[in-house]
Amino acid sequence: MPSYETMSFHLETERLVLRPWAESDAAELRALHAERGKGTPTVEYTRSLIAKQLTATATTGIALLRVQRRDEGDLIGYCGLIIGRSTLEEPEIAYELFQRAHGRGYATEAARAVLDAAAATGRTRLWSTVGTWNAPSLRVLDKLGFERDRVSMEENGEVVWLTRSLP
């Protein structure tokens, strides 16, 4: 099995700063999850989720990072690498933004920074899995050069599996 460099956990773009989660981010992450329309998780659950992510980051060398706007300093979502439905060798890129941040190119900008960070680890391919209903995320992945691999049926509906080779 190849050895990979640890992903950079602090990324900056023209408009964004991506950094690791902190326990103090629990209220904001909770609000983001509440926008999914499936209820609001408890603060304790959200804190445990952050703790699990930080433990996984220490173990895997990849991270799901908090995304904030550089000038305003406000949390707008997350973006990063996860094992998800894939593997540590070929992880998934994942992102989610508050609805107020949609349509401004932030997801594409954050994901480009994560793609560069993934390439710097020595990885050669990433995956993404997205519900077929999620046209905005599919557009972001198309802009980033991801290509459809297959579609699977899961509990919540059809899921598109996409891949992208890294330089």
C-alpha positions in Angstrom: 0.0 0.0 0.0 1.4 3.4 -1.0 2.3 5.9 1.7 0.7 9.4 1.4 1.7 12.7 2.8 -0.6 14.3 5.3 -3.1 16.7 3.7 -2.7 20.4 4.5 -5.3 21.3 7.1 -5.2 25.0 6.6 -6.1 26.2 3.1 -6.7 29.7 1.8 -8.2 30.9 -1.5 -8.9 34.4 -2.7 -12.2 34.5 -0.8 -12.1 31.6 1.7 -10.2 30.1 4.6 -10.5 26.4 5.3 -9.4 25.1 8.6 -10.0 22.2 11.1 -13.1 22.1 13.2 -13.0 23.1 16.8 -15.5 22.1 19.5 -16.5 25.8 19.7 -17.9 25.4 16.1 -20.7 23.0 17.3 -23.5 25.5 17.3 -22.7 26.6 13.7 -22.3 23.0 12.4 -25.6 22.2 14.1 -27.3 25.0 12.3 -25.9 23.8 8.9 -27.2 20.2 9.6 -30.6 21.6 10.5 -30.9 23.1 7.0 -31.1 19.6 5.6 -34.7 19.5 6.8 -34.3 16.4 8.9 -34.4 18.0 12.3 -31.8 19.7 14.4 -29.2 17.5 16.0 -28.4 18.1 19.7 -25.3 20.2 20.7 -23.9 17.1 22.3 -24.3 15.0 19.2 -22.7 17.8 17.1 -19.7 18.1 19.5 -19.2 14.3 19.3 -19.3 14.5 15.5 -16.6 17.1 15.6 -14.5 15.0 18.0 -14.9 12.0 15.7 -13.8 14.0 12.7 -10.7 15.3 14.5 -9.8 11.8 15.6 -10.3 10.5 12.1 -8.1 13.3 10.7 -5.3 12.4 13.2 -5.6 8.7 12.1 -6.0 9.2 8.3 -4.1 12.3 7.5 -7.1 13.7 5.5 -9.7 16.2 6.8 -13.2 17.6 6.3 -12.5 21.3 6.9 -14.6 24.2 8.1 -15.1 26.8 5.3 -15.4 30.5 6.2 -15.4 33.6 4.1 -12.0 35.4 4.4 -13.2 39.0 4.8 -16.4 38.3 6.8 -15.0 35.5 8.9 -18.4 33.7 8.9 -18.8 29.9 8.6 -20.4 29.1 5.3 -20.0 25.3 5.3 -17.4 22.5 5.0 -15.3 20.9 2.3 -12.6 18.3 2.4 -11.7 14.6 2.0 -13.4 11.7 3.7 -13.3 7.9 3.4 -17.1 7.8 3.0 -18.1 5.2 0.4 -14.5 5.0 -0.9 -11.0 4.3 0.6 -8.2 6.1 2.2 -6.1 5.6 -1.0 -8.9 7.1 -3.1 -11.0 9.2 -0.8 -14.1 11.2 -1.5 -14.4 14.9 -1.7 -17.3 16.2 0.3 -18.8 19.6 0.7 -22.0 21.3 2.1 -22.8 25.0 2.3 -25.4 27.0 4.1 -28.2 27.9 1.6 -27.3 31.6 2.0 -23.9 30.8 0.4 -25.3 28.9 -2.6 -24.8 30.2 -6.1 -21.7 32.3 -5.5 -19.0 29.8 -6.6 -17.8 29.1 -3.0 -18.2 25.3 -3.3 -16.2 25.3 -6.5 -13.5 27.5 -5.0 -13.2 25.5 -1.8 -13.2 22.2 -3.7 -10.4 23.4 -6.0 -8.3 24.1 -2.9 -9.0 20.6 -1.6 -8.2 19.0 -4.9 -4.8 20.8 -4.8 -4.2 19.6 -1.3 -5.2 16.0 -2.2 -2.8 16.1 -5.1 0.0 17.3 -2.8 -0.5 14.1 -0.7 0.5 11.9 -3.6 -2.9 10.6 -4.4 -3.8 10.0 -8.0 -7.6 9.8 -7.9 -10.6 11.1 -5.9 -14.2 10.0 -5.8 -17.4 11.8 -5.1 -20.9 10.4 -4.5 -23.9 12.7 -5.0 -27.7 12.1 -5.1 -29.0 12.4 -8.6 -31.5 15.0 -7.4 -28.6 17.4 -6.4 -28.0 19.3 -9.7 -26.0 22.1 -8.1 -23.4 19.7 -6.6 -23.2 17.8 -9.9 -22.5 21.1 -11.7 -19.7 21.9 -9.2 -18.1 18.5 -9.8 -18.5 18.9 -13.6 -16.6 22.2 -13.4 -13.9 20.5 -11.4 -13.4 17.8 -14.0 -15.1 14.9 -12.3 -16.5 12.2 -14.6 -19.4 9.8 -14.0 -18.4 6.3 -13.2 -21.8 4.7 -12.3 -25.1 5.1 -10.6 -26.3 3.0 -7.7 -29.6 2.8 -5.9 -29.4 3.4 -2.1 -31.9 3.9 0.7 -32.4 7.6 -0.1 -32.5 7.2 -3.9 -30.1 7.1 -6.8 -26.5 8.1 -6.2 -24.0 9.1 -8.9 -20.4 8.0 -8.4 -17.9 10.3 -10.0 -14.1 10.2 -10.2 -11.3 12.6 -11.0 -7.7 11.9 -11.7 -5.2 14.1 -10.0 -2.0 15.5 -11.6 
